[in-house]
Amino acid sequence: MGRIVALPARGEVVADVRGGGRALRVSWHHDDGVAVLSLWHDHLCTGTVRVAAEDVPALVAALTEGLADGYARSAVRASPGG
């Protein structure tokens, strides 16, 4: 991988809950038709995944469905009959 580079204007950095300088960067590269997910440790990129633009909706759906499922399970546990 390589040293830190400027994050494109359309992107996001998400910190790892474990801390220690770990993060996930998401950046769009429209000219290439991909979103790049990269793993960072401090200022060093340790891995990347290039996701085709047409596959991004499935990735977003998986994240959204997983989040919704977690909330649904929490609501059941919190209900008087749960």
LOTI-414013 format. One record per atom (N, C-alpha, C): x, y, z; residue in one letter. Coordinates in steps of 0.1 Angstrom, whole numbers, padded with zeros to 4 digits, always signed. Last residue first. Layout:
BEGIN
XYZa
...
! end
This chain:
BEGIN
-0407-0092+0257g
-0395-0097+0251g
-0385-0102+0260g
-0429-0079+0268g
-0430-0093+0265g
-0418-0100+0260g
-0420-0052+0269p
-0424-0059+0282p
-0425-0074+0280p
-0390-0047+0249s
-0405-0047+0251s
-0408-0055+0263s
-0363-0050+0246a
-0367-0040+0255a
-0382-0040+0257a
-0361-0071+0227r
-0356-0073+0241r
-0361-0063+0251r
-0372-0057+0206v
-0379-0069+0211v
-0374-0072+0225v
-0353-0037+0201a
-0367-0033+0205a
-0374-0045+0211a
-0331-0052+0194s
-0330-0044+0206s
-0344-0040+0211s
-0339-0062+0169r
-0337-0071+0181r
-0336-0064+0194r
-0341-0038+0155a
-0353-0046+0157a
-0351-0056+0169a
-0315-0029+0155y
-0324-0021+0162y
-0337-0029+0165y
-0304-0050+0139g
-0299-0048+0153g
-0309-0040+0161g
-0318-0046+0115d
-0320-0059+0123d
-0315-0057+0137d
-0307-0022+0107a
-0321-0023+0111a
-0324-0035+0119a
-0280-0030+0102l
-0283-0020+0112l
-0298-0021+0117l
-0285-0048+0081g
-0278-0052+0093g
-0281-0043+0105g
-0296-0031+0062e
-0304-0042+0067e
-0298-0047+0080e
-0274-0014+0058t
-0286-0008+0063t
-0295-0019+0069t
-0255-0031+0047l
-0252-0024+0059l
-0265-0019+0066l
-0268-0041+0025a
-0264-0050+0035a
-0261-0043+0048a
-0272-0017+0010a
-0284-0024+0015a
-0280-0034+0026a
-0245-0010+0004v
-0253-0001+0013v
-0265-0009+0019v
-0240-0032-0013l
-0232-0030-0001l
-0240-0021+0009l
-0258-0027-0033a
-0259-0040-0026a
-0252-0039-0012a
-0249-0002-0043p
-0262-0003-0037p
-0264-0016-0029p
-0223-0010-0054v
-0224-0002-0041v
-0238-0003-0035v
-0222-0022-0078d
-0223-0031-0066d
-0225-0023-0053d
-0218-0002-0097e
-0231-0009-0097e
-0233-0019-0085e
-0192+0006-0091a
-0203+0015-0088a
-0217+0008-0087a
-0172-0018-0076a
-0178-0013-0088a
-0190-0005-0084a
-0148-0013-0052v
-0161-0018-0054v
-0167-0011-0066v
-0117-0022-0042r
-0124-0014-0052r
-0137-0020-0055r
-0101-0022-0012v
-0111-0029-0020v
-0117-0019-0029v
-0069-0023+0004t
-0080-0016-0003t
-0089-0026-0010t
-0046-0018+0032g
-0054-0026+0022g
-0065-0018+0016g
-0032+0001+0046t
-0028-0014+0048t
-0036-0023+0039t
-0017+0032+0046c
-0028+0024+0040c
-0024+0009+0040c
-0008+0051+0073l
-0004+0040+0064l
-0016+0032+0059l
-0011+0067+0095h
-0010+0073+0082h
-0006+0063+0071h
-0030+0046+0113d
-0024+0059+0114d
-0023+0065+0100d
-0040+0025+0091h
-0034+0024+0104h
-0025+0036+0106h
-0068+0019+0070w
-0057+0027+0074w
-0053+0024+0088w
-0083+0005+0042l
-0080+0003+0056l
-0067+0011+0060l
-0107+0017+0019s
-0093+0015+0022s
-0091+0014+0037s
-0127+0014-0008l
-0127+0012+0006l
-0113+0009+0010l
-0137+0032-0035v
-0126+0025-0029v
-0127+0026-0014v
-0160+0028-0061a
-0158+0034-0048a
-0146+0026-0042a
-0157+0034-0097v
-0155+0026-0084v
-0156+0035-0072v
-0153+0046-0122g
-0165+0038-0119g
-0165+0030-0107g
-0132+0062-0128d
-0129+0047-0129d
-0142+0039-0126d
-0143+0086-0123d
-0137+0084-0137d
-0135+0069-0139d
-0151+0085-0096h
-0161+0084-0107h
-0155+0081-0121h
-0143+0073-0070h
-0134+0076-0081h
-0143+0074-0094h
-0149+0080-0036w
-0154+0078-0049w
-0144+0082-0060w
-0139+0064-0006s
-0137+0075-0016s
-0143+0071-0029s
-0136+0058+0027v
-0144+0055+0016v
-0142+0067+0006v
-0115+0043+0051r
-0118+0055+0043r
-0126+0050+0031r
-0114+0033+0084l
-0118+0029+0071l
-0121+0042+0063l
-0087+0030+0108a
-0098+0037+0102a
-0101+0031+0088a
-0067+0031+0138r
-0073+0023+0127r
-0085+0031+0121r
-0055+0042+0160g
-0052+0048+0147g
-0058+0041+0135g
-0065+0029+0182g
-0052+0026+0178g
-0048+0031+0164g
-0099+0017+0181g
-0089+0028+0182g
-0076+0024+0177g
-0120+0000+0178r
-0109-0004+0186r
-0098+0006+0188r
-0137+0012+0160v
-0141+0013+0174v
-0130+0008+0184v
-0122+0032+0135d
-0124+0018+0140d
-0127+0019+0155d
-0137+0060+0119a
-0128+0054+0129a
-0132+0040+0133a
-0140+0068+0086v
-0148+0062+0097v
-0138+0055+0107v
-0142+0093+0063v
-0133+0085+0071v
-0141+0081+0083v
-0153+0097+0029e
-0156+0098+0044e
-0145+0089+0051e
-0159+0117+0000g
-0154+0106+0007g
-0157+0107+0022g
-0153+0138-0024r
-0164+0129-0020r
-0159+0117-0014r
-0127+0148-0026a
-0138+0157-0021a
-0150+0149-0017a
-0103+0123-0015p
-0110+0131-0025p
-0122+0138-0019p
-0077+0128+0008l
-0090+0122+0005l
-0097+0130-0005l
-0043+0127-0001a
-0055+0135+0002a
-0067+0127-0001a
-0026+0099+0013v
-0028+0108+0002v
-0041+0116+0006v
-0001+0082+0032i
-0014+0089+0032i
-0014+0099+0019i
+0017+0056+0015r
+0016+0067+0025r
+0003+0074+0022r
+0005+0023+0006g
+0014+0035+0006g
+0011+0045+0016g
+0009-0012+0000m
+0000+0000+0000m
+0009+0012+0000m
! end
